């Protein structure tokens, strides 16, 4: 039995509250995997033991294939892409605030929002009060369509507020060859390096988001360089590499069990 731990919520309440129910299964584990240092710290506070850190895998080959952007958004405007469930911790309202700061200076920018859910009252209020134009909600999409949205984007933005053990969307954006602006939260900082594949900014700070986006809007060459670095950095999350590490964990668990 090998357990893989993904959760990270900043404090250990979830594991503490469920510890007596989980312990019976945890004690039967022959091996333990955490997907990041953040996930490791979170689980080991309630369930100490030996863990191996193996990151989540990214389908680099699928995402790096050349596919056409969507014609509807291929009109000369600069596209900023958000991908994620529309829930509070994904931080969409901060991106909308940042976008509103930029829209007056850069009328030819567009925000594309991909993900299931309802934007929420705060997001609707921001859009209404500031009469935001060129914000497009496309809802849940297939993996094939999501790949094309990454290709449609000029910049990828992840304004998440926290509680992320790993930045899968950051890996997807890197594999797609897109520069990134993201919140400087623990799970994200293990995936990209500030100033290399993109910019990391303080969470819940729409001004910092706007400044980082502005820098990329103003500098196409910087966008290109960060995108190229991302395509190199994401190779460590390739599924063949990650799968080999998982197999090693299972082999060690078999050896211990025997």
C-alpha positions in Angstrom: 0.0 0.0 0.0 1.4 3.4 -1.1 -0.4 6.6 -0.1 0.0 9.8 -2.2 -0.7 13.1 -0.3 -1.8 16.2 -2.3 -3.6 18.4 0.2 -2.3 21.7 1.5 -4.5 24.2 3.4 -2.0 26.3 5.3 -2.9 24.8 8.6 -3.3 21.2 9.7 -6.9 21.3 10.8 -8.2 18.9 8.1 -5.8 16.2 9.1 -6.2 16.9 12.8 -10.0 16.6 12.7 -9.9 13.4 10.7 -6.8 11.8 12.3 -8.5 9.1 14.3 -10.5 8.0 11.2 -7.5 8.1 8.8 -4.9 6.6 11.2 -6.1 3.0 10.7 -5.3 3.3 7.0 -2.2 5.4 7.4 -0.7 2.8 9.6 -1.1 0.2 6.9 1.0 2.1 4.3 4.2 0.7 3.1 5.2 3.8 1.3 4.3 7.5 1.3 4.5 10.1 -1.4 4.0 13.9 -1.1 3.6 15.9 -4.3 5.5 18.9 -2.9 7.3 20.3 0.1 4.1 22.1 1.0 2.1 18.9 0.9 4.8 17.2 2.9 4.8 19.8 5.7 1.0 19.7 5.8 0.6 16.0 6.2 3.7 15.3 8.4 2.4 17.7 11.1 -0.4 15.1 11.8 1.1 12.0 10.4 4.9 12.0 10.8 6.9 9.5 8.9 9.2 8.9 5.9 7.9 10.5 2.7 9.3 10.8 -0.8 8.5 14.0 -2.7 7.3 13.1 -6.3 5.7 16.0 -8.1 2.5 15.8 -10.2 3.0 14.9 -13.8 2.3 17.2 -16.8 1.5 15.8 -20.3 4.3 17.9 -21.9 4.1 16.2 -25.2 0.3 16.8 -25.6 0.5 20.4 -24.5 3.6 21.3 -26.5 2.1 20.2 -29.9 1.4 23.0 -32.3 -2.3 23.5 -32.4 -4.2 26.5 -33.9 -5.5 29.2 -31.6 -9.2 30.0 -31.6 -10.1 32.2 -34.5 -12.5 34.2 -32.4 -9.6 35.5 -30.3 -7.0 35.7 -33.0 -7.8 39.3 -33.9 -4.7 41.2 -32.9 -5.7 41.7 -29.2 -3.3 40.6 -26.5 -4.9 37.7 -24.6 -4.5 37.1 -20.9 -5.6 33.6 -19.8 -7.0 32.3 -16.5 -7.6 28.6 -16.1 -9.2 27.2 -12.9 -12.4 26.5 -11.1 -14.3 29.7 -10.3 -14.0 29.4 -6.5 -12.7 32.1 -4.1 -9.2 30.7 -3.5 -8.4 30.9 -7.2 -8.3 34.7 -6.9 -10.2 35.7 -10.0 -11.5 38.9 -8.5 -7.9 40.1 -8.0 -7.1 39.5 -11.7 -10.3 41.4 -12.7 -9.1 44.3 -10.5 -5.7 44.2 -12.1 -7.2 43.9 -15.6 -9.3 47.0 -14.9 -6.2 48.9 -14.0 -4.6 48.0 -17.3 -7.6 48.3 -19.6 -7.6 52.1 -19.8 -3.9 52.2 -20.9 -4.1 49.1 -23.1 -7.5 49.0 -24.7 -6.5 46.0 -26.9 -6.1 43.5 -24.1 -8.6 40.7 -23.4 -9.1 38.4 -20.5 -10.2 34.8 -21.2 -11.5 32.9 -18.2 -11.6 29.1 -18.6 -13.1 27.0 -15.8 -16.3 25.7 -14.3 -18.3 27.6 -11.7 -19.8 30.9 -10.9 -17.5 34.0 -10.9 -19.2 35.2 -7.6 -20.6 38.5 -6.4 -17.3 40.2 -6.0 -16.3 39.5 -9.6 -19.7 40.6 -11.0 -19.5 43.8 -8.9 -16.0 44.7 -10.2 -17.0 44.1 -13.8 -20.2 46.2 -13.4 -18.7 49.1 -11.4 -15.8 49.4 -13.8 -17.7 48.6 -16.9 -15.1 46.0 -17.9 -15.0 45.1 -21.6 -13.3 42.2 -23.2 -13.7 39.7 -20.4 -14.8 36.4 -21.8 -16.1 33.5 -19.7 -16.0 30.2 -21.6 -16.8 27.7 -18.8 -15.6 24.2 -18.5 -13.8 22.9 -21.6 -12.3 19.6 -22.9 -8.6 18.9 -22.6 -8.3 19.4 -26.3 -10.0 22.8 -26.1 -7.9 23.8 -23.1 -4.8 23.1 -25.1 -6.0 25.5 -27.7 -6.8 28.2 -25.2 -3.2 28.0 -23.9 -2.1 28.5 -27.5 -4.5 31.4 -27.9 -3.0 33.2 -24.9 -0.1 35.6 -24.9 0.2 35.6 -21.1 -1.0 33.1 -18.5 -2.1 34.4 -15.1 -2.8 32.5 -11.9 -3.8 34.9 -9.1 -4.6 32.1 -6.5 -4.7 33.2 -2.9 -3.3 30.0 -1.3 -4.1 26.4 -0.3 -2.3 25.0 -3.4 0.1 22.1 -2.9 1.3 22.3 -6.6 0.8 24.4 -9.6 -0.5 22.1 -12.3 -1.8 25.0 -14.4 1.6 26.6 -14.3 3.2 23.4 -15.6 0.6 23.3 -18.4 1.3 26.9 -19.3 5.0 26.3 -19.4 4.5 23.2 -21.6 2.4 25.4 -23.9 5.1 27.9 -24.2 3.5 30.8 -22.3 5.0 33.3 -19.9 3.4 33.4 -16.5 2.3 35.9 -13.8 1.3 34.0 -10.6 0.8 34.5 -6.9 3.9 33.9 -4.8 2.4 31.1 -2.8 4.2 28.0 -1.5 2.9 25.4 -4.0 3.5 27.8 -7.0 7.0 28.8 -5.9 8.1 25.1 -6.2 7.1 25.1 -9.9 8.4 28.4 -11.3 11.2 30.8 -10.3 10.4 34.5 -10.1 12.0 36.3 -13.0 12.7 33.1 -15.0 9.6 31.5 -16.4 7.4 34.3 -15.2 6.8 36.6 -12.3 5.6 35.7 -8.8 3.8 38.5 -7.0 2.2 38.8 -3.5 -1.2 37.1 -3.3 -4.3 39.2 -3.1 -2.5 42.2 -4.5 -4.1 43.5 -7.7 -1.6 46.4 -8.0 1.4 43.9 -8.1 -0.5 41.7 -10.5 -1.1 44.7 -12.8 2.5 45.8 -12.7 3.8 42.3 -13.6 1.3 42.0 -16.4 2.2 45.4 -17.7 5.8 44.5 -17.8 5.0 41.5 -20.0 2.5 43.5 -22.2 5.2 46.1 -22.8 8.0 43.6 -23.6 7.3 41.0 -26.2 10.9 39.8 -26.1 10.7 39.2 -22.4 7.5 37.1 -23.0 9.4 35.1 -25.6 12.4 34.5 -23.3 10.3 33.5 -20.3 8.2 31.1 -22.5 11.4 29.4 -23.8 12.7 29.0 -20.3 9.4 27.5 -19.2 9.5 24.9 -21.9 12.9 23.8 -20.5 11.9 23.9 -16.8 8.7 21.9 -17.3 10.7 18.9 -18.5 11.2 17.8 -14.9 7.5 17.2 -14.6 7.2 15.0 -17.7 5.0 11.9 -17.0 7.7 9.5 -18.0 10.1 11.0 -15.4 7.4 11.3 -12.7 6.1 7.7 -13.4 9.7 6.3 -13.0 9.9 8.0 -9.5 6.5 6.5 -8.6 7.6 3.1 -9.7 10.7 3.4 -7.5 8.5 4.2 -4.5 6.4 1.1 -5.1 9.4 -1.0 -5.5 10.8 0.2 -2.2 7.4 -0.4 -0.6 7.4 -4.0 -1.9 10.9 -4.6 -0.6 10.0 -3.3 2.8 6.8 -5.3 2.8 8.6 -8.5 2.0 
